[in-house]
Amino acid sequence: MRDLRTVQSETTPEQAVVWRWRRHRRCVALARSQLRRTLAQWKQPDLTDKAVSVLSELLANAVVHAHVPPGREIETRFIPMGTGVRIEVHDASDERPVLRAPDESGGFGLQLVDRLSTRWGVSERSGVGKCVWAVVSREGRGARSSSS
């Protein structure tokens, strides 16, 4: 099996943990493992179940739906936020995810993100593509936002 991780950056001054992944479905499980470790290090294990579910959906969407040229990577960022974590998934596609009513063709993933996160949205990023993000915290559920 080839290595699906390509780069782990150093923790940034803001304590964000950044990973870059080849666009492959197996990177979802590897990213979940990294998020579990990160939350344990930050002493926020009570967020693990919700955060891992949210990450799984956001990253799977990028792997499946971000139609980008070969060689483009997906980046994940985990950023501590007081009583929670901000999960970001960056990809090189300009196509934005749309929250829709689930049906036999799908639509369940973003519904789950919407229910489990305090808030979530899509932001522009420098260069090509977008950042889809969600904040998972001990607080209640919030509303979708179109920017950071």
C-alpha positions in Angstrom: 0.0 0.0 0.0 1.4 3.4 -0.9 1.7 6.2 1.6 -1.4 8.4 1.4 0.0 11.0 3.7 2.4 13.3 1.9 3.3 16.0 4.4 2.6 16.8 8.0 3.5 20.4 8.7 4.8 21.5 12.1 2.1 22.7 14.5 1.6 26.4 13.6 1.8 29.1 16.1 -2.0 29.0 16.5 -1.6 25.3 17.3 -3.3 24.1 14.1 -2.4 20.6 13.1 -2.1 20.4 9.3 -2.0 17.3 7.2 -1.9 16.9 3.4 -3.4 13.8 1.8 -3.5 12.2 -1.6 -7.0 12.1 -3.0 -7.9 8.6 -2.1 -10.7 7.1 -0.1 -8.3 5.4 2.4 -7.1 8.9 3.5 -10.4 9.3 5.4 -9.5 6.6 8.0 -6.0 7.9 8.3 -7.2 11.4 8.9 -9.7 10.2 11.5 -6.9 8.5 13.4 -4.9 11.8 13.4 -7.9 13.7 14.7 -8.4 11.2 17.5 -4.7 11.6 18.5 -4.9 15.4 18.3 -8.0 15.6 20.5 -6.4 13.4 23.1 -3.3 15.6 23.1 -5.5 18.7 23.5 -7.4 16.9 26.4 -10.7 17.1 24.5 -11.5 13.4 24.1 -15.2 14.0 24.8 -15.4 15.7 21.3 -14.0 12.7 19.5 -17.1 10.9 18.3 -18.8 14.1 16.9 -15.5 15.5 15.5 -14.5 12.3 13.8 -18.0 11.9 12.2 -17.8 15.5 10.9 -14.3 15.1 9.6 -15.3 11.8 7.8 -18.2 13.5 6.0 -16.2 16.6 4.9 -13.2 14.6 3.8 -15.2 11.9 2.0 -17.0 14.7 0.1 -13.7 16.2 -1.0 -12.4 12.8 -2.1 -15.5 11.9 -4.0 -16.8 15.2 -5.3 -13.8 17.5 -5.7 -13.0 16.8 -9.4 -9.5 18.2 -9.7 -6.4 17.5 -11.8 -4.3 14.5 -10.8 -1.6 15.3 -8.2 -3.7 17.8 -6.3 -3.9 17.1 -2.6 -6.5 17.6 0.1 -5.4 19.4 3.2 -7.0 19.0 6.7 -6.5 21.4 9.5 -7.5 20.9 13.1 -7.6 24.1 15.1 -8.4 24.3 18.9 -11.1 26.7 19.8 -11.7 27.0 23.5 -14.3 24.2 24.2 -14.1 22.8 20.7 -12.2 22.3 17.5 -12.5 23.8 14.0 -12.1 21.1 11.3 -11.1 22.4 7.9 -10.9 20.5 4.6 -9.2 22.3 1.8 -9.4 21.1 -1.8 -8.7 22.5 -5.3 -12.2 22.3 -6.6 -14.4 25.5 -6.8 -17.6 23.4 -6.6 -19.3 24.2 -3.3 -21.2 21.7 -1.2 -24.9 22.2 -0.9 -27.1 21.2 2.0 -30.0 19.4 0.6 -32.8 17.1 1.6 -31.6 13.5 1.6 -33.1 11.1 -0.9 -32.2 7.8 -2.5 -29.2 9.4 -4.3 -27.6 10.7 -1.1 -27.5 14.0 0.7 -27.1 12.6 4.2 -23.5 13.7 4.8 -24.0 17.4 5.1 -27.2 16.9 7.1 -25.1 15.0 9.6 -22.4 17.8 9.6 -25.2 20.3 10.2 -26.6 18.4 13.2 -23.3 17.6 14.8 -21.5 20.9 14.4 -22.0 24.1 16.2 -21.6 25.9 12.8 -20.2 25.1 9.4 -19.6 26.8 6.1 -17.5 27.3 3.0 -14.7 29.8 2.7 -12.6 31.1 -0.1 -8.9 30.4 0.1 -5.8 31.9 -1.5 -5.2 30.1 -4.7 -7.6 27.7 -6.3 -10.4 25.8 -4.5 -12.2 26.2 -1.3 -12.2 25.4 2.4 -15.1 23.6 3.9 -15.1 23.9 7.7 -17.1 23.0 10.8 -16.8 23.8 14.4 -17.5 21.0 16.9 -17.9 22.0 20.5 -19.7 21.1 23.7 -22.2 23.9 22.9 -25.4 23.6 21.0 -25.9 23.4 17.2 -25.7 26.6 15.2 -26.3 27.8 11.7 -24.4 27.5 8.4 -22.2 30.3 7.4 -20.8 31.2 4.0 -17.5 32.5 5.2 -15.0 31.9 8.0 
